[in-house]
Amino acid sequence: ATAHAAAGCAAGARRSLEKGNAVSIARTEAAGGLALLPEVLRYTSSLESDRALLREDLVGSLAHLAMLRKTRIIPEDQGLVIRNGLVELWKAAEAGTLLLPGEEDVHMAVEAELQRRIGDVSGLLHSARSRNDQVATDLRLHVRDAASQLIGPVAAWVLELASRARAERDVLLPAYTHRQQAQPVSVAYWLASHAAAFLRDAQTLRFVLSQCTASPLGVGAVSGTSLPTDRAYAATLLGFPQMTANGMDTVGDRDFALDFCFAGAKFAVHASHLATDVIDYATSEFGFVTLSGDISMGSSMMPQKKNPDLFELIRGKSGAAIGGLTSLLVTLKGLPSGYNRDLQEDRGPLLCATKSWPAALAMLRLALPRVTFDKAHTERALASGFTQATDLAEALVKRGIPFRQAYKAVGALVRKCQESHVGLADATPDFAATVDAAFDADSLRVLTPEGAVSRKRSPGGTSWSSVDASLNTMVDEANALAESASKTPTVAQLFASLKDL
């Protein structure tokens, strides 16, 4: 319904602009007249992107109106007329029937449509308010809504990874550093590594929420108002526990938007990281995983192909999230104090992040359960390599041999095995002793992938007890994050509390 409403608003705005409707409610004689060139209005209007902020704008207006009525800045009877008009706009937007006029932005479009419906009494609504603090409020509400509603799905994704990890504890594969085989790990350990990264994304979203606790509403254009307002009351109505402290800072502040875009870019990097692993593992050279046919794409020319396009696009689309963060930083870096129209360009990066993140997350949650590990292939990869070399060195350390001496001896044995085309696990005590007398049958017994995994019992290690402990901690944190985020009021809940006030 919300998407339908936004589309309707955008369609109306486009039609108005295309007709050359260049009269803006914000234009004055002091600004040079009551009309803009249609081309100028089309270029400068943010209404096309602002449609995503319509619900927030209406909720913010309802809270501001309630404050104006409470402080008797506007008469109660006229305030009720305005309230009813705003509620009708919300209902029309939800029904997809609201067509906004072609104004400079959604704030002026709402005011113009409200004036058309209820007359000049609508002009009272903008008392003690500027578009500068209005958009600052809308954007904070939007970011708060998006962040709070994302934490739950990200936390659920962490829980799904943890559940899958518990089911894959016995499947072993090589871990890689520098794209070279390093040490044996379990699929559970690999999944837990990604769960840890996505948990940090949920924690970053919690930080974003902590940066959206102060209400900007009421600071006006840059320095407040001389009218007897009650900012604290409006803040409470919108679910903000505090108010911003300085109007000049408030209207130019987009740190909360940067925080959200950073969170989105970081999530995109983590998603890309996971996608790259799956892409590699699905190649014939690795052969670690098989992709279900319902998430794989074929080639238009080569009939044998089963391509990981979905994961490649998850990786590819991360560029937009990273670019959006960079774009917003560049927009902000050279601005002077107070509000500047450049800030209108915050919509693109911010709204891109609010759309792309849920889409990528949904695809990951859909696709990964359809990725199946091939235990035979992963075992062969471990059998043919030298991934237990560190375990052999540590076995010598347990016998009192200094690590650097043990490291040198094992390195020499690895080279001897490579030259002789013998796997490290196949080295006999006699063969190993020709390299260094420290090697004996007891030390060589550590050369099994299962042993290498199970012996690493240090916190964060590969033993099942260590992995299980880390998963338990992640599950507890994910559940706590989801529970905390669920207490943040949504825009729809705010409307429900304000529509009859």
C-alpha positions in Angstrom: 0.0 0.0 0.0 2.8 2.4 0.9 4.6 1.7 -2.4 1.3 2.2 -4.3 0.7 5.5 -2.5 4.2 6.7 -3.3 3.8 5.8 -6.9 0.6 7.8 -7.1 2.2 10.8 -5.5 5.1 10.6 -8.0 2.7 10.3 -11.0 0.8 13.4 -9.9 4.0 15.4 -9.3 5.4 14.4 -12.8 2.2 15.4 -14.5 2.1 18.8 -12.8 5.8 19.5 -13.6 5.3 18.4 -17.2 2.4 20.8 -17.6 4.8 23.6 -16.7 3.2 24.3 -13.3 5.9 26.6 -12.0 4.0 28.3 -9.2 5.6 27.3 -5.9 4.0 28.0 -2.6 7.4 28.9 -1.2 8.0 31.7 -3.8 7.5 35.3 -2.7 7.8 38.8 -4.1 11.1 39.1 -2.2 12.4 36.1 -4.0 11.7 37.5 -7.4 8.1 36.7 -8.1 5.6 34.0 -7.8 6.7 31.8 -10.7 9.8 29.8 -11.6 10.8 28.8 -15.1 9.3 25.3 -15.5 12.8 24.0 -16.5 14.2 25.4 -13.2 11.5 23.9 -11.1 11.9 20.5 -12.8 15.7 20.6 -12.2 15.5 21.8 -8.6 12.4 19.8 -7.4 13.1 16.9 -5.1 9.5 15.7 -5.1 10.3 12.7 -7.2 12.6 11.2 -4.5 10.7 12.9 -1.6 7.7 10.7 -2.2 9.4 8.1 0.1 9.1 10.7 2.9 5.4 11.4 2.5 4.3 9.3 5.5 7.0 10.8 7.7 6.1 14.3 6.6 2.4 13.8 7.5 3.3 12.3 10.9 5.7 15.1 11.6 3.0 17.7 10.7 0.4 16.0 12.9 2.8 16.2 15.9 3.7 19.8 15.1 0.0 20.7 14.8 -0.7 19.0 18.1 1.9 21.2 19.7 0.6 24.4 18.1 -2.9 23.5 19.5 -1.6 22.7 22.9 0.3 26.0 23.1 -2.7 27.9 21.6 -0.5 29.3 18.9 -3.4 28.4 16.6 -7.1 28.1 17.7 -8.4 24.6 18.6 -11.3 24.7 16.1 -9.0 25.6 13.2 -6.4 23.1 14.4 -9.0 20.3 14.2 -9.8 21.2 10.6 -6.1 21.0 9.7 -5.8 17.7 11.6 -8.7 16.1 9.7 -7.2 17.3 6.5 -3.8 15.7 7.2 -5.5 12.5 8.2 -7.4 12.5 4.9 -4.2 13.0 3.0 -2.7 10.0 4.8 -5.7 7.8 4.0 -5.6 8.9 0.3 -1.8 8.2 0.2 -2.4 4.7 1.6 -5.1 4.1 -0.9 -2.9 5.2 -3.7 -5.2 8.0 -4.8 -3.3 11.0 -3.6 -2.0 13.1 -6.5 0.3 15.9 -5.2 0.9 19.1 -7.1 4.3 19.8 -8.7 6.0 21.7 -5.9 9.7 22.0 -5.0 9.5 19.2 -2.5 7.1 16.9 -0.6 6.6 19.5 2.2 5.4 22.2 -0.1 3.3 19.7 -2.1 1.5 18.5 1.0 0.9 22.1 2.1 -0.4 23.0 -1.3 -2.7 20.0 -1.5 -3.9 20.7 2.1 -4.7 24.2 1.1 -6.7 23.0 -1.9 -8.7 20.7 0.3 -9.4 22.9 3.4 -8.6 26.4 2.3 -6.4 29.1 3.7 -6.7 27.8 7.3 -4.0 25.4 6.2 -1.5 28.3 6.3 -1.5 28.1 10.1 0.3 24.8 10.1 3.6 26.3 9.1 3.8 28.5 12.2 7.1 28.1 14.1 8.3 25.6 11.5 10.7 25.7 8.5 11.2 23.3 5.8 14.7 23.0 7.2 13.7 21.5 10.5 10.8 19.7 8.7 13.1 17.7 6.4 15.5 17.1 9.3 12.6 15.5 11.2 11.3 13.5 8.3 14.7 12.1 7.5 15.4 11.1 11.1 12.0 9.4 11.3 12.7 7.6 8.0 16.2 6.4 9.2 14.8 5.4 12.6 12.0 3.4 10.9 14.3 1.8 8.4 17.0 0.9 10.9 14.6 -0.5 13.5 12.8 -2.6 11.0 16.0 -4.0 9.6 17.5 -5.2 12.8 14.9 -7.9 13.2 15.6 -9.5 9.7 19.4 -9.2 10.1 19.2 -10.8 13.5 17.0 -13.5 12.1 19.6 -14.1 9.4 22.3 -14.5 12.1 20.0 -17.1 13.8 19.6 -18.9 10.5 23.4 -19.0 9.9 23.9 -20.3 13.4 21.3 -23.0 12.9 22.9 -24.1 9.7 26.3 -24.1 11.4 25.1 -26.6 14.0 23.9 -28.9 11.2 27.3 -28.7 9.3 29.7 -29.3 12.1 31.1 -32.5 10.6 31.8 -31.2 7.1 35.4 -30.1 6.9 37.1 -27.9 4.2 40.3 -25.8 3.9 40.3 -22.3 5.1 42.2 -19.8 3.0 44.6 -16.9 3.5 46.1 -15.1 0.5 43.9 -17.4 -1.6 46.1 -20.3 -0.6 45.0 -23.3 1.5 45.7 -22.5 5.1 44.2 -24.8 7.8 41.3 -27.2 8.1 38.0 -25.8 9.4 34.4 -27.0 9.5 31.6 -25.6 7.5 30.1 -24.7 10.8 33.2 -22.5 11.5 32.9 -20.9 8.1 29.2 -20.1 8.6 29.9 -18.8 12.1 32.5 -16.4 10.6 29.9 -14.9 8.4 27.3 -14.8 11.2 29.7 -12.8 13.3 30.1 -10.2 10.5 26.3 -9.9 10.0 25.8 -9.6 13.8 28.1 -6.6 13.7 25.7 -5.1 11.1 22.8 -5.5 13.4 24.9 -3.8 16.2 25.8 -1.0 13.8 22.0 -0.5 13.2 21.6 -0.3 16.9 24.2 2.5 16.9 22.2 4.2 14.1 19.1 4.2 16.3 21.1 5.7 19.1 21.9 8.6 16.7 18.2 9.2 16.0 17.0 10.0 19.5 16.9 13.8 19.3 14.0 15.6 17.7 14.9 18.4 15.3 11.3 19.7 15.1 11.0 23.3 16.3 14.5 24.7 15.6 13.0 26.5 12.6 15.2 27.6 9.7 18.4 28.0 11.7 17.9 29.7 15.0 14.6 28.7 16.6 11.4 30.8 16.9 10.1 33.6 19.1 6.7 31.9 19.3 5.9 30.1 22.6 6.4 26.6 21.3 6.8 23.3 23.3 9.5 21.3 21.5 9.6 18.7 24.2 5.9 17.9 23.7 6.3 17.5 20.0 9.4 15.3 20.5 7.5 13.0 22.9 4.7 12.6 20.4 7.2 11.5 17.8 8.9 9.0 20.1 12.1 11.1 20.5 13.4 11.0 24.1 15.3 14.3 23.7 15.7 17.4 21.5 18.6 18.6 19.4 20.6 21.3 21.2 21.4 23.8 18.5 19.3 24.9 15.5 22.3 25.8 13.2 23.8 22.4 13.7 20.4 20.6 13.5 19.4 21.8 10.0 22.7 21.0 8.5 23.3 17.7 10.3 23.2 14.6 8.3 25.5 12.4 10.4 22.6 10.0 11.2 22.2 9.6 7.4 25.9 9.0 7.0 25.7 6.4 9.8 22.9 4.6 8.1 24.6 4.7 4.7 27.8 3.4 6.3 25.9 0.6 7.9 24.4 -0.3 4.5 27.8 -0.2 2.8 29.3 -2.4 5.5 26.5 -4.9 5.1 27.0 -4.8 1.4 30.7 -5.6 1.8 29.8 -8.5 4.2 27.2 -9.8 1.7 29.7 -9.5 -1.1 32.3 -11.5 1.0 29.8 -14.3 1.5 28.8 -14.3 -2.1 32.4 -14.5 -3.3 33.0 -17.6 -1.1 30.0 -19.3 -2.6 31.0 -18.3 -6.2 34.5 -19.8 -5.6 33.2 -22.9 -3.9 30.8 -23.5 -6.8 33.5 -23.6 -9.5 34.7 -26.9 -10.9 38.1 -26.1 -9.6 36.8 -26.1 -6.0 33.7 -28.2 -6.3 32.8 -27.6 -2.6 29.2 -26.7 -3.2 26.3 -27.4 -5.5 23.7 -24.7 -6.3 20.1 -25.6 -6.6 18.7 -25.1 -10.0 16.1 -22.6 -8.8 18.8 -20.1 -7.9 21.2 -20.8 -10.8 21.2 -19.3 -14.2 22.2 -20.9 -17.5 24.2 -19.6 -20.4 22.6 -18.4 -23.6 25.2 -20.3 -25.6 26.8 -23.0 -23.4 24.3 -25.6 -22.4 26.4 -27.1 -19.7 26.7 -23.9 -17.6 25.1 -23.5 -14.2 26.1 -20.0 -13.2 25.9 -18.3 -9.7 24.5 -15.1 -11.2 22.5 -14.3 -8.1 25.6 -14.3 -5.9 27.5 -12.3 -8.5 24.7 -9.7 -8.5 24.7 -9.5 -4.7 28.4 -8.8 -5.0 28.0 -6.4 -7.9 25.2 -4.4 -6.3 27.4 -3.6 -3.3 29.1 -1.0 -5.4 26.0 1.2 -5.3 25.9 1.1 -1.5 29.6 2.0 -1.2 29.2 4.7 -3.9 26.2 6.2 -2.1 28.2 6.6 1.1 31.0 8.3 -0.8 28.5 10.5 -2.6 26.9 11.7 0.7 30.3 12.4 2.3 31.3 14.4 -0.7 28.1 16.4 -0.6 28.6 17.3 3.0 32.3 18.0 3.1 32.3 21.5 1.7 29.1 23.0 3.2 29.1 26.0 5.4 27.0 26.1 8.6 23.2 26.0 8.5 21.0 24.6 5.8 22.1 24.6 2.2 20.1 23.2 -0.8 22.9 20.8 -1.5 21.5 18.7 1.3 18.6 17.8 -1.0 21.1 15.4 -2.6 21.1 13.3 0.6 17.9 11.5 -0.7 19.6 9.5 -3.4 22.2 7.7 -1.2 19.9 7.4 1.8 16.9 6.0 -0.1 19.1 3.7 -2.1 20.4 2.2 1.1 16.9 1.7 2.6 15.8 -0.2 -0.6 18.9 -2.2 -1.5 19.7 -3.5 1.9 16.4 -5.4 2.5 16.6 -6.7 -1.1 20.1 -8.2 -0.8 19.3 -9.6 2.6 16.2 -11.3 1.3 18.2 -12.9 -1.5 20.8 -14.2 0.9 18.2 -15.8 3.1 16.5 -17.3 0.1 19.6 -18.6 -1.6 22.0 -19.9 1.0 19.7 -22.8 2.1 19.8 -23.9 -1.5 23.6 -24.2 -1.5 24.7 -27.8 -0.6 28.2 -28.7 0.5 29.8 -31.8 -1.1 31.6 -33.5 1.7 33.5 -35.8 -0.6 35.0 -32.9 -2.5 35.9 -30.9 0.6 37.6 -34.0 2.1 39.7 -34.5 -1.0 40.8 -30.9 -0.9 42.1 -31.4 2.6 43.7 -34.8 1.8 45.8 -33.4 -1.1 47.2 -30.4 0.8 49.4 -29.5 3.7 46.9 -27.7 5.8 47.9 -29.6 9.0 51.5 -28.2 8.9 50.9 -25.8 11.8 49.4 -28.6 13.9 52.6 -30.6 13.4 54.8 -27.7 14.4 52.7 -27.2 17.5 53.0 -30.9 18.4 56.8 -30.4 18.4 56.3 -27.3 20.6 54.4 -29.4 23.1 57.6 -31.6 23.4 59.6 -28.5 24.3 61.0 -27.5 20.9 61.0 -23.8 20.3 58.4 -22.8 17.8 60.7 -21.2 15.3 62.8 -24.4 15.3 59.7 -26.5 14.9 58.5 -24.2 12.2 61.7 -24.6 10.3 61.7 -28.4 10.6 58.1 -28.7 9.4 58.8 -26.3 6.5 61.6 -28.5 5.4 59.4 -31.6 5.7 56.7 -29.9 3.5 59.3 -29.1 0.8 60.6 -32.7 1.0 57.0 -34.1 0.6 56.3 -31.7 -2.4 59.5 -32.8 -4.1 58.7 -36.4 -3.5 55.0 -36.0 -4.5 53.9 -37.2 -1.1 51.1 -35.8 1.0 52.1 -34.5 4.4 49.6 -36.9 6.0 51.2 -39.8 4.1 54.7 -39.1 5.4 56.0 -42.1 7.4 58.2 -41.7 10.5 61.2 -42.9 8.7 60.6 -40.5 5.8 60.1 -37.6 8.2 63.1 -38.5 10.3 65.4 -38.0 7.2 64.5 -34.3 7.4 64.7 -33.9 11.2 65.1 -36.4 14.0 62.4 -34.6 16.0 59.7 -36.2 13.9 58.4 -39.5 15.3 55.2 -41.6 15.1 53.5 -39.7 17.9 54.0 -36.3 16.4 52.9 -37.4 13.0 49.6 -38.7 14.4 48.3 -35.1 14.5 48.2 -35.0 10.7 44.4 -35.5 10.3 41.9 -32.7 9.4 39.5 -33.9 12.1 42.3 -33.7 14.7 43.4 -30.3 13.5 39.9 -29.0 13.9 39.1 -30.6 17.2 42.3 -29.7 19.0 41.9 -25.9 18.6 39.9 -25.4 21.8 41.0 -21.8 22.5 38.1 -19.2 22.4 37.4 -18.4 18.7 39.0 -21.7 17.6 37.7 -24.5 15.5 36.8 -27.1 18.1 33.1 -27.8 18.3 33.0 -26.6 21.9 34.6 -23.2 20.8 32.3 -22.8 17.8 29.2 -23.8 19.9 30.1 -21.2 22.5 30.5 -18.5 19.9 27.2 -19.4 18.3 25.4 -19.3 21.7 26.8 -15.8 22.3 25.8 -14.6 18.8 22.3 -16.1 19.2 21.8 -14.3 22.5 23.0 -11.0 21.1 20.9 -11.3 18.0 17.7 -12.0 20.0 18.5 -9.1 22.3 19.0 -6.8 19.4 15.7 -7.8 17.8 13.8 -7.4 21.0 15.3 -4.0 21.6 14.5 -2.8 18.1 10.9 -4.0 18.3 10.3 -1.3 20.9 11.0 1.6 18.5 7.7 3.1 17.3 7.1 2.8 13.5 5.8 5.7 11.4 2.5 3.8 11.1 2.2 3.5 14.9 2.9 7.2 15.3 0.1 8.0 12.9 -2.3 5.8 14.8 -1.4 7.6 18.0 -1.7 11.1 16.4 -4.7 10.8 14.1 -7.3 11.3 16.8 -5.3 13.6 19.1 
